[in-house]
Amino acid sequence: MNLYYRKADEILPPELIEEIYKYFRGGCLYVSHRKRVSRIKRNLEIIGMRREGKTITEIAERFLITRRAVRYILQKAEGKSAAPRSKKPKTENPSSNKRS
């Protein structure tokens, strides 16, 4: 990640700095890029729609993303790994139990 630091008093108006001090008293403060913030908002809306009972397809069509992307977002929100689902365990083949 390419981070660079700027002094707040060199780029922000004094009123805004005073407002920030109400919540953060000093140190390094990271401000995300707008694209990341909008993606977080979108993902929260996706989670909310799913909780309201919307289907994966409805959500995907609403946000113009794939159903796979919707499932991935929901899995991450649930704290699960986004790894592909494992296949069903193989059942033992009855013909393999024959005596030689």
C-alpha positions as a Markdown table, in Angstrom:
| # | Residue | x | y | z |
|---|---|---|---|---|
| 1 | Met | 0.0 | 0.0 | 0.0 |
| 2 | Asn | 1.4 | 3.4 | -1.0 |
| 3 | Leu | 0.9 | 5.7 | 2.0 |
| 4 | Tyr | 2.1 | 9.3 | 2.2 |
| 5 | Tyr | 1.7 | 11.7 | 5.1 |
| 6 | Arg | 0.5 | 15.3 | 5.0 |
| 7 | Lys | 0.2 | 17.6 | 8.0 |
| 8 | Ala | -3.4 | 18.4 | 8.7 |
| 9 | Asp | -2.7 | 22.1 | 9.4 |
| 10 | Glu | -1.2 | 22.5 | 6.0 |
| 11 | Ile | -4.2 | 21.2 | 4.1 |
| 12 | Leu | -7.3 | 21.5 | 6.3 |
| 13 | Pro | -9.2 | 24.5 | 7.5 |
| 14 | Pro | -8.8 | 25.3 | 11.2 |
| 15 | Glu | -12.5 | 24.7 | 11.8 |
| 16 | Leu | -12.3 | 21.2 | 10.5 |
| 17 | Ile | -9.2 | 20.4 | 12.6 |
| 18 | Glu | -11.1 | 21.5 | 15.7 |
| 19 | Glu | -13.9 | 19.2 | 14.7 |
| 20 | Ile | -11.5 | 16.3 | 14.2 |
| 21 | Tyr | -10.0 | 16.9 | 17.7 |
| 22 | Lys | -13.4 | 16.2 | 19.2 |
| 23 | Tyr | -13.0 | 12.6 | 18.1 |
| 24 | Phe | -9.2 | 12.1 | 17.7 |
| 25 | Arg | -6.7 | 13.7 | 19.9 |
| 26 | Gly | -3.5 | 13.0 | 18.0 |
| 27 | Gly | -1.4 | 10.4 | 16.2 |
| 28 | Cys | -1.7 | 9.1 | 12.7 |
| 29 | Leu | -5.1 | 9.1 | 11.2 |
| 30 | Tyr | -5.7 | 7.1 | 8.0 |
| 31 | Val | -8.3 | 8.4 | 5.6 |
| 32 | Ser | -9.5 | 5.9 | 3.0 |
| 33 | His | -9.9 | 6.7 | -0.7 |
| 34 | Arg | -13.4 | 7.5 | -1.7 |
| 35 | Lys | -13.6 | 4.4 | -3.9 |
| 36 | Arg | -13.0 | 2.2 | -0.8 |
| 37 | Val | -15.5 | 4.0 | 1.3 |
| 38 | Ser | -18.2 | 3.7 | -1.5 |
| 39 | Arg | -17.4 | 0.0 | -1.7 |
| 40 | Ile | -17.9 | -0.4 | 2.0 |
| 41 | Lys | -21.3 | 1.4 | 1.8 |
| 42 | Arg | -22.3 | -0.8 | -1.2 |
| 43 | Asn | -21.4 | -4.0 | 0.7 |
| 44 | Leu | -23.4 | -2.9 | 3.8 |
| 45 | Glu | -26.4 | -2.3 | 1.5 |
| 46 | Ile | -25.9 | -5.7 | 0.0 |
| 47 | Ile | -25.9 | -7.3 | 3.5 |
| 48 | Gly | -29.0 | -5.3 | 4.4 |
| 49 | Met | -30.9 | -6.4 | 1.3 |
| 50 | Arg | -30.0 | -10.1 | 1.9 |
| 51 | Arg | -31.3 | -9.8 | 5.5 |
| 52 | Glu | -34.5 | -8.3 | 4.1 |
| 53 | Gly | -34.9 | -11.5 | 2.0 |
| 54 | Lys | -33.7 | -10.4 | -1.4 |
| 55 | Thr | -32.3 | -13.1 | -3.6 |
| 56 | Ile | -28.7 | -13.3 | -4.7 |
| 57 | Thr | -29.8 | -12.7 | -8.2 |
| 58 | Glu | -31.9 | -9.6 | -7.3 |
| 59 | Ile | -28.9 | -8.1 | -5.4 |
| 60 | Ala | -26.5 | -8.9 | -8.2 |
| 61 | Glu | -28.8 | -7.2 | -10.8 |
| 62 | Arg | -29.3 | -4.2 | -8.6 |
| 63 | Phe | -25.5 | -3.5 | -8.2 |
| 64 | Leu | -24.5 | -4.8 | -11.7 |
| 65 | Ile | -22.1 | -7.4 | -10.2 |
| 66 | Thr | -22.0 | -11.2 | -10.5 |
| 67 | Arg | -23.9 | -13.6 | -8.2 |
| 68 | Arg | -20.5 | -15.0 | -7.2 |
| 69 | Ala | -19.4 | -11.5 | -6.1 |
| 70 | Val | -22.5 | -11.1 | -4.0 |
| 71 | Arg | -21.9 | -14.5 | -2.3 |
| 72 | Tyr | -18.3 | -13.5 | -1.7 |
| 73 | Ile | -19.3 | -10.3 | 0.0 |
| 74 | Leu | -21.9 | -12.1 | 2.2 |
| 75 | Gln | -19.4 | -14.8 | 3.2 |
| 76 | Lys | -16.8 | -12.2 | 4.2 |
| 77 | Ala | -19.5 | -10.5 | 6.3 |
| 78 | Glu | -20.3 | -13.7 | 8.1 |
| 79 | Gly | -16.7 | -14.2 | 8.9 |
| 80 | Lys | -16.4 | -17.3 | 6.8 |
| 81 | Ser | -13.6 | -17.9 | 4.3 |
| 82 | Ala | -14.5 | -17.1 | 0.8 |
| 83 | Ala | -13.0 | -20.3 | -0.4 |
| 84 | Pro | -15.1 | -22.3 | -2.9 |
| 85 | Arg | -17.5 | -24.8 | -1.4 |
| 86 | Ser | -16.1 | -28.2 | -0.8 |
| 87 | Lys | -17.5 | -31.1 | -2.8 |
| 88 | Lys | -19.6 | -33.7 | -1.1 |
| 89 | Pro | -17.5 | -36.5 | 0.5 |
| 90 | Lys | -17.2 | -39.5 | -1.7 |
| 91 | Thr | -19.3 | -42.5 | -0.6 |
| 92 | Glu | -17.6 | -45.8 | -0.6 |
| 93 | Asn | -18.3 | -47.8 | -3.7 |
| 94 | Pro | -20.1 | -51.0 | -2.8 |
| 95 | Ser | -18.2 | -52.9 | -5.5 |
| 96 | Ser | -14.9 | -52.1 | -3.8 |
| 97 | Asn | -15.9 | -54.3 | -0.9 |
| 98 | Lys | -15.7 | -57.5 | -3.0 |
| 99 | Arg | -13.4 | -60.2 | -1.8 |
| 100 | Ser | -10.5 | -61.2 | -4.0 |
